[in-house]
Amino acid sequence: MAKAAATHFLQMLWCTEQFPAVTLRLFMTYGPGRGDQRFLPQIIRGCLQGRRFPVSEGRQLRDFCYVDDAVECMLRALDAPAVCGRVINLASGNPVTIRAVIEQVRDIIGHGQPEFGHIPYRASENMALWADTTLARELMGWGSLVPLKEGLARKVEYYGGKESAL
């Protein structure tokens, strides 16, 4: 609720005071330095250690955006008057299943044994969450440039894994 309230407040300030505000809605931003208790670091560590680890079936669709792309979008937003008062999705715009992400990490590292289906979905699990990035493209000329496989390879390398498998 706090995010929605802040967004509406900023839109109101733009409409009434021309306060130059934009809301950038980030989707699954990943890269070096992300908290170790998050999804990708746990998967990477499990694969690097070559062990079995439980995961869901992985049918959820998500939209991952590498941190370098997210930063580029934020910088462009600072110099794009057309974004004022808008809500802009910051994502790749390409949905991928969680299972496919786990399998890509395993393929990059070369080992690890995810046990698909051993963790149940949460009761409120959103099974499809990805972004329409049309406004980012139209208003700022921005689009995600780092393909998922490359971003995952960079993340693996950050954790001391194999050098980029690209």
N, C-alpha and C positions, 0 to 999 in steps of 0.2 A: 504494500500500500504506500509505503514511503516513496518508492521510485515513481509510482503513478502520480502521487501528489506533487512531487518535485517537478515532474515533467509538465503537468498542468499549470503549475505556478510559473515556470519559465515561459511557457507559451502565452500565458496571460500577460507577463511582463513585456514580451515582444509585441503583443497586440496593443497594449495600452501605453507603453512607454518607449517602444522601439529599442528595448534592451536587447543587445545582440547575443542571444542564447540559442544553442542547438542541443538537442538530446541525441547522443550517439548510443545506440542500443547494441552492445557487444554480445556476440554469440560464440560460446566455446572458444575463447581466445586461449592459445597455448603457446608454449615456448620455454626457453631456459628460465629458471628461477621461480617457476610456478610452485605453489605449495606441495610438499611431498605427500600429503594425504589426499591429493586429488586423483582423479581417474587415471590419467596418462602416466604420472610417475609410478603409481602402483603397478600398472601393467608392465612398464619398462623394467622396473626392478625385478618383478617376477620372471620375466623373460631373460634378463641378464644373469640371474641366479640359476637359470635352467631348471626351475622347480615347477611343480604343479601349483596352480592357484585358482580359486573359484571365481567365476564371473557369471553374469546373467546369460540368458540365451543370446542377447545382443541384437535383438530385432529393432531396438529404438533407432530412429533416424535423428541425426544431429548434424549441425553445421559448424565445422571447425575453421578457425581463422588464425593464421600464424601471427605472432606478436609484431613482427616487422610490418606486416600489412596493416595491422590495427593502428600502429603508431603513424604510418604514412597517411591513413585516412584522417586521423585526429589533426595532424599538421595541415592537411588540405582544408579541413573544416575551419581552421583559424583564419584562412584567407579566402573564404567563399561566402560573400554576403547573401547569396541565394539560399543558404541553409538556415538562416535565422528563423526561429519559431518552428522549425521542423523537427520531426523524429526520424532519424536515419538509421537503418540497420547496417551494422558493421559486421560482415560475415563473408564467407566465400560464395554463398548462394548455391552451393552444391551439397545436398544432403547425402550422408553416408551412414551406413549402419554401424553401430558400436562394434558388432562382430567383425566387420570389415576392417575397422581401425585396429582392433586387437590382432587380427591376422596379419595386417601390414607390419605392425611392430614386431611380431614374432618372425616374420620373413626377413626384416631388416637385421635383426639380431642373430637369427639362425637357430635359436632354440627357445625353450619355454613351453609350458604345457597348460594353456588355459583350459579350465574345465567348464565348458559352456553349459549353462542351465543349473549350476550349483547354487546360485544366489537368485532368489525370487525377485521379481519386479516389485518396486515399492507400490503401495496401495494407490498412490496418486501419480504414478509414473506417466509422464507425457511421452507417448510413443512416437510422436513426430514433431520435431521442433527445428525448423530451418527458416532462413530469412529470404525475403525479397530485397535484393540490393539495387533495384532500379534507381531509387533516388540518389544513392551515392554515386552511381555512374553518371546520371543525368546532371546533377548539380555540382559535382566536383571532378568528374572524369576519373573516378576511382574505381578500381576493381582489385580483388585479391590476386596477387601475382605468385605467391609461394604455393605450389601444389602440395596437397596433403602428404604425399610420400616423401617429398623433400623436407617438409617441416618436421615430420616424424623422425626422419634420419638425423636432422639437426638436434632434435630433442634427445634422441638416443645417444648421440655423440656427447652432448652436454653431461649426461650421466656416466660417461666413461665407457660407452659401448663402442661397437665397431665404427670405424670411420664411415662417412656417408656412403651408402650403398647405391648412389645414383650413377 
